[in-house]
């Protein structure tokens, strides 16, 4: 039977919170390093300015939780419930997401550099302006996602589904433009030119026929 626990320490290192019930708690400026939250009930948790480093959230319930200026660095999210999560000004640097429930989710001003999102279901999610630099998006489903002005440089995007996504202003590498599935995606002129070049086309200005 899970036990209700309260986290009071500002710095927690290596503690096991597996199966703990921590519903609706509010944590501010606390640091957690190498902690286990396996199968923990964190539903409705609110964090502000916290740092989680190399923590394991496998099977945890983070549904309807909110996080402001919080960092999840190199954390593991496996089969984690993230539905209804709100993250603003957060970083998920190097964190890995596997078979997680992620819709709906609200991410604003959040850094997903080096995040592992292979196979993630992010259909119709608003991801505008976010950083996905060198993230793993292989086979992720971003159909109809809003990726306007997103930074996708260096992201791995083999078979990434971007059908009908909004990519206007997004920064993508040539490999992504070749390997991702882009049918119906909205792009700007610069990306259209880059797409043509990535596929071996030569773009030249039109000429006027003198005849």
N, C-alpha and C positions, 0 to 999 in steps of 0.2 A: 504494500500500500504506500502510495507517495506521501511524503511528509511536506507540510507547508514550511517554507524556510524564508528567512529575511536576510538580505545581504546588507551588512552595515559597514564592513571594512572598505576603505577607499582603494586599497590595492589587494587583489586576491591572486595568488599564484598557485597553480597546480591543484586547485580544489575540485572535487567531484560533486557536481550538482545534478547528476543523472536522476531522472524520475522526480525531481523536486517540483513543487508547485509554487510558482512565483508570479501568479496572475496579477496583472494590474499594478505592479510595483513601479516606483519612480526612482531611477538611478541617475545621479549627476556626478560627473567628473570622477568616475570610478574606473579602475584599470583591472582587467582580467587577463592573465597570461597562462596559457596551456591548461585552461579549465575545461571540464567536461559538462556539457548541458544535454547529454544524450537523453532523448525521450522526456525532456523537461517540459512542463507546462508554463510557457512564458507569454500566454495570450494576453494582449492588451498592455504589455510592458512598455514603459516610456523611458527612453534614455536621452541624456543631453550631455555632450562633451565627454562621453565614455570612450574607452579604448579596449577592444578585445583583440588579443594577439594569439594566433595559433589555437583558438578555441574550437571545440567540436560541438556542433548543433545538430548532429544526426538525429532524425526522427522528432526533433523538438517542435513544439507548436508556438510559433511567433505571430500567429494570426492577429490582425488588427493592432499590431504594435506600432509605435512611432519613435523615430530616432532623429535627433537634431544635432548635427555636428559630431556624430559618433563615428569611430573608425572600427571596421572589422578587417583586420589585417591577417592574411594567410589563414583564414578560418575555413572550417569544413561544414558545408550545408548539404546533407544527404537525406533525401526524402523528408525535407523540412517543410513545414507548412508556413508559407509566407503570404498567404492571401490577405489582402487588406492592409499590408504593411505600407507605412509612409516613411520615406527617408529624405531628409533635406540637408544638404551640405555635408553629406557623409562620404566616407571612402570605403571601398570594398577591395582594396589593393591585394591582388594575389589570392583572393578567396575562391573556393571551388563550390559550384552548385551542381548537384547531381540528382535528377529525378525529383526536383522540388515542385511544390504547388506554388505558382508565382502570380497568378492572375485572380483578381485585379491587384496591381501594385503601383504605388506612386513614388517615382524617383525624380528628384529635382536637385540640380547642382551637385550631383553625386559622381564620384570618380570610380570607374570600374576597370582601371588599368590592370592588365595581367589577370583579370578575373577569368575563371573557368566556367563558361556558360554553354558548353557543348550540348546540343540537343534540348536546350531550354525552350519552354513554351512561353513566348512573349508576344503573342498575337495581339495586335491592336493596342499595345501598351505605348504610352507617351514616354519617349526616351530622348526628347529634343535637347540638344546642347550638352549631352553627357559625354564623358571620356571613356572610350573603349580601347585605348591604345594597347596593342599587343594582346588583346583579350582573345580567348578561345570561343569562337561563335560557330564552330563546325556543326552543321546540321541543326542549328538553332532555328526555331520558327518565329520569324519576325514579320509575318504577313500582316499588312496594313498597319504596321507600327509607325509611329511618328519619330523619325530620326533626323529631323531638320537640324542642321548645324552640329550634328554629333561628330566627334573625332574618332574615326575608325582606322586610323593609320596603324599599320602593322598587325591588324586583327586577322586571325585565321578564320576564313569564311568559306571553306569548302562546303558546297551544297547548302549554304545558309539560305533559308527561304525569305526572300525580300519582296515577294510578289505584292504589288499594290502598296508598298511602303512609301513613305514620303522621305526622300533623301535629298531634298533641296538644301544646298549649303553644307551638306555632310562632306567630310574628307575621307576618301577611300583610296587605297592603293590599287595599282593595276591588277595585281593578283586577285583582289576581291571582285573587281569588275568582270573578271573572266570566270571565276569559280562560283560566285554566288548566283542564285536564281532571281533574276531581276524583272521578269515579265510584269508589265503594268506599273512598275515603280515610277514615281515622280522624281525627276532629276532636273538640275539646272543646266545651262548651256556649257559651263566649264566641265561638268561631269560627263555631259554627252560627248564632248570632244575627247576627254580622257578615255571614255568607254570605246569610242571608235579607234583610238590609237592602241588601246590594250588588245583589240581584236585585229590588229594589223592593217587597219584602214589608214589612208593618207587624207587628211583634211586640208583642203586648199580653198582659198576664196574663189567665188564664181567669176567667170570671165564673160565679157560681152561679145557676142558674135557680131563681127563687123558687117556681115552680109545682110 
